[in-house]
Amino acid sequence: MNKEVYEEFNQAVYRHKLDNGLSIQMMPMTGYHKTYAIFTTDFGSIDNQFVPYGEQDPIKVPDGIAHFLEHKMFEKQDHDAFDLFGKLGADSNAFTSFTQTSYLFSTTSHVHESLDVLLDFVQEPYFTEQTVQKEQGIIGQEIKMYDDDASWRLYLGILGNLYPNDPMHIDIAGTVDSISKITPEYLMKTYQTFYQPSNMNLILAGNVNPKETINWIEENQSQREFLPAIKPERLLKLNDPSAHDVIPFRTLTMDVARPKVMVGLRGIEMPEDSHERLHYKLAIDLLLDVLFDDTSDNYLRLYNSEVLDDSFAYNLEMQRDFYFAYFSSDTDQMERFSDEIIAILESADQQIDAARTRFNGIKNAEIGRLTGLLDSPETVANHYAGKLFNGANLMDEIRELRKIELTDLYDVAKRFIVSQGISVFQIIPQHR
């Protein structure tokens, strides 16, 4: 077991890899009673084309299968994993993103037993025709519910513009039609391919004894046999890596009180090195804060002109193989909102020049915000549960953030902001 001490945070991180390939990371937090654990596979909704484990020919599985599999993992022949966690006094949950599926629990007691439940239910699949049909109905209702959620439709709308020919534009849950094609056979092929220990990681934070916990995990894993590790062969290739397939503009009419608009910016160049990738992401985050945070001249001007309001939000999402930023607001001035956002992005160099005196304050505020998150076991464990930054944790992020200078913002603006990557999606009220 490897121990890395972060002296400036008075904190240590323990890392260990089991013989079966499972990567484990633990962060004991002195004085905490809660233990939080998250068990993640490097598999999400965009991984719908791959070569199944032990086979040679590729297949395309129905959209939404990663999310469907997440739901099905809890249900066993004679029990539900949620009930087992409940009897132990633990809270449990799971989620699926574009590129990962995670299962988690938090508890203040019965940590060993809860950890066994987590490992057992994720590593013991159970699929039948009857249970699959039942889940198709449940998830179908969930999909229909989100169809009426204007904010979700806005988000999916901009993804449809940014990635019109790639799986990112498809709802993570799939469609009612696509999940109707899911079978136990598809689920098992997918499970065997992506739920190998070597494609997974387990992170624990809070009240954790590293040596004792590793013994618990090794004891649990020794009680089952695993297939030989084979690296999953994914077949995702962007239809147009240069982003010339981006749809510039679309609208949708819905029963909403006020118009909604989102501007999207698709990234093209993804750094190959994981450390450089983290630096690049953090620099873009700072760039967006410089341009759009609520202390910026841009925000104050647009707020005072009622072009945007308190619903205004912006974010960068970076996941395996792709990344994008979005900027959204409820507004009665949809065209002006999108024109202003695009103009700010396209004049980023001048905007950075004008914000020189604000840069250190923005950077220090972000360092302070992230440092404050170190008090949360959930945030510590969730932050990089996937493999995008090669196991980097929240403290690694703070260290890297400190290295970023104003000159880095000019560089990432040039690399990230390209005209063909910009798009607008509007939701218009039916009565307009």
N, C-alpha and C positions, 0 to 999 in steps of 0.2 A: 504494500500500500504506500502510495506517494503522498507526502504531506508538503503543502506549500503555505508558507506563512506570509501574510500581508501585514507587515508591521505597522504601517500607517493607520490601519483599521483595527489593529489588535484582534486579528481574525485569522483563522487557518482554514484551508480547504483540503480535504482528503480525497484522493482519486485512486481507483482500483479497477482493474479489468479481470473478470472471471475467465476461467479456461474456456467457457462456452462463448466468449466474446462480448458478454454484457458489460457495458461501461457504467461505473458507479461513481458518483460525486457526492460528497457529504460536507456540510458546513455546520458544525456545532455552534450554537449561539448561547453564550453564557447567560444564565438567569431566565431562560425561556422555559415555559411549561409545555408549549405546543410543539408537536412534531408535524411537519408537512412533507409529503412524499409525492413525486410525480414520475410516472413510468411512461416513456415516450417511444414510439416507433417512427422512424424516418419514412413516413408514408402518409400521403394526403390525397385530396380530391383530384389533383392534376395528374396523379400517377395511374392513369386509366389504360395505359398501353405498356405492356411489359412481357418478358419471357417468363412463364411460370416456373417455379422451382422444379428442377429435375427434367425440364422439357427443353426443346430446341426452337419451337415455333412460337412467335409472339401472338398475343391475344389482346383484344380490346374488351374491357369489362364495362358493364353499364355505369353511366355517370351516377355518382352518389354512393358508390359501394364502400368507400372509406368511412363515411359517416354512418352508413347502414351497419357496417361491421362493428363500429364503436358501440352502437346500441345493442347489437346481438351478443357482444362479449359478456355482458352482465348476466344474461339469462342462461341458466344451466338446466339439466334434466329435472332436478328435484329442488332447486332453490334459485334465488336471485342474489347476486353479490351485494346489491344495495342493502338487503335485509341482514346479511352477515355483518356488514359495516355498522349498521344501526344497532345491532345487539352489542357491539363492542363500544358503542358511544362515539364512533368516528363519523365525520362527514365525508362523503365521497362524491365524485363527479367525474366527468370526462368531456373532452371536446375534440373536434376535428377542424383542421385548417387546410389550406391548399397543399401543405407539404408535410404535415405531421398529425399524428393522433396520440392523445395523451390521456392517461387514466391517473387519478389522484385521490388522496385522502388527507385529512388533517385530524389530529386527535391529541388529547392530553393524557391518555391512558391506553393500555393494551397496545403499545406500539408494535411489539413482536407479532402478536396475533393479527393486527391490521395489515402489517407488511406481508404476512403469509397470504392473507386473503387477496391482496393486490396482485402478488405474483401468481397465485394459483388461478384466479379467474381470467387473467390476461393470457396465461400460458396453457389453458385448457379449453379449447374451442368446443362448442356444442351447437350444431346447426341441424334443423329438420325442416321438411317442407311445411309442416304446420306452423312452426314458430316463425319461419320466414314470411309466410303469408300474413300472419298476425302483425308482424312488424311493418310490412308494406302498407297496411292500413293506418297504423299509427304515424309513420313518417309521412305518408301522403297527406294526412291532416295538418301536420306541421308545415309542410311545403305550402299548402293552400293558405294557411294563416299568414305566412311571411309574404305571400303574394299581395296581401292587403296592407303591408307595412311600407309606407312611402319612403322612409329613410333607407330601408333595405333595398327597395327597388331603385332608388337613386344610386346607391353604391354599385349594385349589379349593372345598372345602366352604364355607368362610366367604365366599368370593367369590360362590358360588351363593346364599347367604343375603342378602348385601348388594346384589347386582345380579341378581336372579332373572330379569329380563326384558330384560337388556342383554348385549351380547357379552362383557363382562368376565368373566362366569361360565364361559365356554367355554375349555377348555384352549388355550393358545397354539398348540400343535401340531395342534389340531382333534381329530376322532375318526376312527377307522378308516373309518367310513361316509362322513364328509364329505370326507376326502382322496381317496377312491375316485372322487369326482365331479370332481376337478381335471383339466383338459385343457390341452394346449399353448396353445389359444386363450385360455382364462381367464388363464393365466400371462402371455401377451403383452399382453393388455388391461391387466392389473394393472401390469405392468412399465412400459408406456408412460405410464400415468397417474401413477405415483408415483416412478419412477426418473429423472425429469427433473433435470438439474443444479440448476435453481432450487428444487427441493424437497429438496436434499441439502447436506450440509456435510462438510468434510474438516478434521480437526484433527491436528496433528503436535506432538510434544513430545520434548525430549531433545536429541540431537546434531543440530540443525537450523540450516542457513544459510538465512535467510528469502529473500534475493534469489535465490540459486541455486535454491532449491526452487520458488519461483514460476516461474522460467524453465523448469524441468523440467515443471511441471504445464501451463503454457501451451503448451509444445511438444507435449505429449501430447494435449491437448484440441484443438489445431489440426488434428490428423490425422483427426478424425472429424466428421461432420455430426450436428447435433442438431435435433430437431423444435422448432418455435416453442414457447416456454414458455407453458403454460396452468396456472393455479393449480388443483390438484385440488379437485373438488367432492365433499366427503364428506357422507354423509346420516345420520350418527349423531346421534340425539337420545335422551336418557335417557327411558325409559318414564315415570318419575315423578321429576322433579327434586327434589321435596320429600322423597324417601326413604320415603314411606309404604308402598311396596311391599316393604320389607325384611322377610325372613322371620326372626322372632325366634329360632327354635331348631330345630335338626335334629341327628340322630345318624346315625352309620354304624358298622356292626360289621365289624371286620377282625381278621385274625390278628396281633395285636400283643401284646407282653408287658405293657405298662402302658397305661392310658387316656391319651388326648391330648385337650386342649381348647383352643379358640381363641375369644377374644372379639374381635369386629370392630366398628369404629366408622366409619361412612360419612360423609364430608364432604358438605355440601350447597352451601355458598357458596364459589365459586372466584373469587378476585380477577381482574378483567379485565386490569389493568396488569401487565406482566411483572415490573417492579421490586417492586411491592406483593406480587405472588405469591411472590417469593423471600423477602421479609421475613416474610410469613405462614407459609410453610413452616418457616423457621428458628425462628420463635417457637413453633410447635407442637412442633418437635423438642426445644426447651428445656423446654417444658411437660411433655412425656412423661418427660424426664430427671428433672425435679423430682419428678414423681409416682412414678416406677418404677425409677430407676437403683439400682444395688446399694449405694449409700450412704444411700438413703431409709429412713425409718422403716417405710414400707409394705412394701418389699422384705424388710427384716430381720425384721419381724413375721411375714410370711407364710412366709418361709424357715424360721424357727425353729419354726413351727407345722406344717411339712412340707406346706403347701398348695401350694407350688411348690418346684422344685429348680434345679440348675444348667442345666437345659434351658430355663428361662424366657427368653423373648425378646419384644421389642416393637419395632415399626417403623412409620414413616409412609411410605406410598407415594403420591407425587403425580405424575400424568402428565396428558397433554393430556385435558381434559374431565372428569376425575374424580380423587378422592383418598380414601384410607382409612387407618386405623391398625389394627394387630392386636396381640394380646397372647396368648401361648401358653405352655403348659408340659405336660410329662408329670406327671400327678398322680393319686393315688388319691382325691382330694377334689375331683372335677370341679365339683360344684354350688357348693361353698364358693369355689373358685377364681373361677368366673365371677361369683358374687355379690359377692365382694370387689373384683374389678377394676371392675365396674360401679358399686359404691358409691363407690370412689375417684374415678372419672371424674365421677360426678354431684355430688360434693362438691369439685370442683376449686378453687373459690374459697377454701374453708377450707384446703385442702391447700396452696395457694400462700401463704396467710397464714402457715401454720406453717413454710414453707420459706424465709422471707425471708432468714435468715442464711446459707442454703446457696446462694442464687441466684448470687451473683458467683463462687463457687467452681466451680459447675457450668458457668457460662458460660465462665469462663477455661479450664476443662479441655477444653471443646469447641473453643475457639479453638486451644488447644495441639495437640489431636488433628488438626484440619484443617491447621494449619501444618506438622505433621510429614508430612502426606500430600503436601506440595509437593515432597518428595524423590523421588517416584515418577512417572516420565513416564506410566505407564499410568493412574494415578489422575488426574493432571492432565488428560489427554486424555479420559478416560472420563466425568469428572464431569458435564459438561453437553454431551454430544455431540448432544442433541436441541435443539429450539427452544423448550422450555417457558419458559425464563428469558431468551430473546432473546440467546443467546450468552454469558451470564454464565459466568465461570470460577471456579475454586476461590478465587482471590484476591479476586474480587468478593464471594464468599460470606463470606469472613472479614471483609471490610470491613463488610458488612451485619450480620453477627452481632454485631460490636462495638457497633452502635447499639441493639440490643434491650435494653429495660429490663423490670423486673418488671411494670410496668403493662401491657405488651404481652401478657403471659401471661393476665391476666384477660380481655382483649379476645378473644384467639383461643379461649380456653376457652368463652366465651359463644357464639362463632360456630361452633365446631367440634362441641362436645358437645351433641347433641340426642337425646332419648330414642328417637325413631323410627328413628334411625340405628344403634342398638346391636343386636348379634346374637351368638348363641353357636352353635358347632358342636363336637360331641363325636365322638371315635372310641373305641368301646367294644370291649375284647377279646372274642373269641368265647366264651371260657370263663366270662365273668361271667354 
